[in-house]
Amino acid sequence: MIIRRIDLTSFLCSLITDLRTAFDLLDRDQDGMVTPTELQFMLRNLGIHVSDELIDGLMKEASKTGE
């Protein structure tokens, strides 16, 4: 069995970079926020069709303020 050590700092930097890239793809107008319209657009482009109510619920769940 081969055990490979992972450099935690390198791993975390890579993870943060990947998350930032994913966020930037969602944030089409690059204002630092993902709107329900932007989320709906991305999901539809991925072939995922969800109701506006579900989008609103997802946005509320992800919001720091719950709004």
C-alpha positions in Angstrom: 0.0 0.0 0.0 1.3 3.4 -1.0 0.7 6.2 1.5 1.0 9.7 0.0 1.4 12.7 2.2 -0.7 15.7 1.3 0.5 19.2 1.9 -2.5 20.6 3.8 -1.7 24.2 2.9 -1.4 23.4 -0.8 -4.6 21.3 -0.7 -6.5 24.2 1.0 -5.2 26.8 -1.4 -6.3 24.6 -4.3 -9.7 24.1 -2.7 -10.2 27.8 -2.2 -9.2 28.5 -5.8 -11.7 25.9 -7.1 -14.5 27.4 -4.9 -13.7 30.9 -6.1 -13.8 29.7 -9.7 -17.2 28.1 -9.2 -18.5 31.2 -7.5 -17.2 33.4 -10.3 -19.1 31.2 -12.8 -22.3 31.8 -10.9 -21.8 35.5 -10.4 -22.3 36.5 -14.0 -22.2 40.3 -13.4 -19.2 40.0 -11.0 -20.8 42.1 -8.3 -19.8 39.7 -5.5 -23.2 38.2 -5.0 -25.2 35.4 -6.6 -28.8 36.4 -7.4 -31.7 33.9 -7.8 -31.6 34.8 -11.6 -27.9 33.9 -11.8 -28.4 30.6 -10.0 -31.5 29.7 -12.1 -29.5 30.5 -15.3 -26.6 28.2 -14.3 -28.9 25.4 -13.3 -30.9 25.6 -16.5 -27.6 25.5 -18.5 -26.7 22.3 -16.7 -30.1 20.9 -17.7 -31.5 21.2 -14.2 -35.0 22.7 -14.1 -36.2 23.8 -10.7 -39.1 26.0 -9.5 -38.6 29.6 -8.5 -39.8 28.5 -5.0 -36.9 26.1 -4.7 -34.4 28.7 -5.9 -35.8 31.1 -3.3 -35.5 28.4 -0.6 -31.9 27.7 -1.6 -31.0 31.4 -1.6 -32.6 31.8 1.8 -30.8 28.8 3.2 -27.4 30.1 1.9 -28.0 33.6 3.1 -26.1 34.8 6.2 -29.2 36.8 7.2 -31.7 34.2 6.2 -33.4 36.7 3.8 
